[in-house]
Structures are given as structure tokens and as C-alpha cells.
Amino acid sequence: MDVYTKCSNYATDTCPCVLAERGQCVECSMCRGEDFCTCTDTVSFCIQQELINHGGRAKPQRQSMRCEVTYVKEMDDVFRFIRIRVPDPEAFIHLGAYVFVRRDENPFFDVPISVLYEDYSSGTIGLFIQMVGIKTECFRSIEKGDHIYVRGPYFNGMQGRGAVGHLRDGRAAVVCRGIGFMPSLHVIGALWRNHNEVDVYLDWGKSGRELLEFFKNLQEIHVTEVSLCDGKGELTEDFDRVVAKAEADGVGLIHLGLSDYLLKQAIGRIEETDPHHRKAISCINNSHICCGEGICGACTKDLGADHTVHLCKEQLDLYEYGRLL
Ligand code: FES
């Protein structure tokens, strides 16, 4: 399968990274030792030249920072909402931003969490933590004033960053189910900042209604309630109605905050109504991120004998992404 991908780390402060140093850059064909440059760069950043400028070594990579917890809300037995003070909240504004957090000294406990929003006035970012295993269990007893380790930000917490970033003075539809709503809050904020009208459709899913109400009210989001999943786990006609309304309203982008199973169906249904892919779509990235650096292989998908995609770093065409799920 020939799929074009783009590295979400491209041209950031940490590019070139260790992958370029080892001849495995996901963006630069020359760094991979190929004969021709296949770069489609439009920001005048040559990874190979940067690598040469740095003596063939990667730039300094993200390090864990010890950050103060300034607010804790116990949502229920399983969920915690926390705010932490970070040195530079502006760095977290980028679409798809996520961080690795842990309370333990041991970096094996690093767990990736999407940034819900950043607050410049208090210098904090908001994180929502679901306690589902040994890595997150230690957050059960977290209190205001505690310190946690934070590594990041990384930028591939969503697919379709370009589509969201390019929509200005337009209209978007955001369709979410359950806790897929949380990582979508950052997207809604970005769309608002670019003066877009945003229609939010929310299926409460299996998450407690109170939980999602809290975050909805936190950002003063008006939502239309929908039921997106039937008893057999299939997308309902409500979704088709949302897509038809989006088409009638001239919506330029549909963002999907759904589980992979529903996401695959949703992308397929949008493609049925729009076979020429005129409508932009974006979605949350549910891949199993472990190192976040393109090294461990936990998030990879094989596209054929010689092309492996690292979903912790690479941005794909959304319709191709849907086929991979
Ligand atoms: S999470 Fe390790 S390679 Fe992507």
C-alpha cells in the first residue's frame, strides 16, 4: 500500500531526532540513505542539513520535568482531573499535544495523556486520567501540591492536524462518544481560536453523564445529544443524519472522537457520501503509544513489506488511516 505520511515532529525544536541519527527518519529520504530527496517541505527546514549542522547527532530530546499539581478533582473511583504547572504552557497549544506523566521515579511508569487545554493565566495544563492499571493506579491518591514527572509535549495525539489547523472562519462538526470527548476538547479549542463555528454532537456512551457534563461546562460547550452506537456495536442512523446535516450546512471539517471500532465505520460512511474526499476529517489517535519516539514499535502498523507506520509520530491521510484500523 502506498500511503503518504508526515512526521508530527518535523521542524520542531527536537528535529532531527534519534531516528534521523540512525538512518530511520520517517520524513527524510536522504537521511534514510536513499538517492533522491522526496521532500515536500514548505517551511524551509531541511532535516539532512540540520543533522549535518549538529555533527550527525540528534538535537537534545524531551526530558522529564518535575511539575507541581495545582488542582485535583476526584471525578469518581476511576477518573481524576488534574491541573499541573508547566514551565511554558504555550508549548502545549499545538494540535494533538500529549504528554507522558508518572508519579514514580521509574520511567517505565510513563503513561501518555492528552492535553485537554492550557491556561496561560495560571501557567497550567489540564489532564484527565483514567486509572486502569499499574501505571495509573498511583494517581488515585494524588493531591494538590504533589509533584509528578512530565515529559513532552508530543504532537500526534490526533490524526488530521493539518486539516484542523487550516480551517479558519469556517464551520466544523465534532462528533464524540464517551471519553473520546476528552482529547477532542483541545481540537474544539483550536477551532474556536481560528474563529470557526463548531457544532458538537455527543453520545454519553458508557462514561458517566456527570463526568462529561463537568468537562462540557468547564469549557462552556453547547452539545447536541445523539446516540451513535446500537446494541450490536454498529453506528446508528444518527451518525448519518449528522453527516447529512454537516453537508447541508457547508461544514468544512468533521472531527471524530470515537473508539477505533466506530471510527473505522464512521470514516467508511463519510467516504460513501463523499467518494472524492472533498470533506476534511480528523480524529483522535487511539494507537497504543508506549515510547512516543518511534523506537519501541508498540504503535506500528505494517503497510506492506517495506513500509511500517509509527502512529506515535506519523500523520496519515484520514481515509487511509480508516483502512488501517
Ligand atoms: S510508541 Fe514506541 S514506536 Fe510508537
Boltz pocket constraint, residues with backbone or C-beta under 6 A from the ligand:
constraints:
  - pocket:
      binder: B
      contacts: [[A, 288], [A, 289], [A, 290], [A, 291], [A, 292], [A, 293], [A, 294], [A, 295], [A, 296], [A, 297], [A, 298], [A, 299], [A, 300], [A, 310], [A, 311], [A, 312], [A, 313]]
      max_distance: 6.0
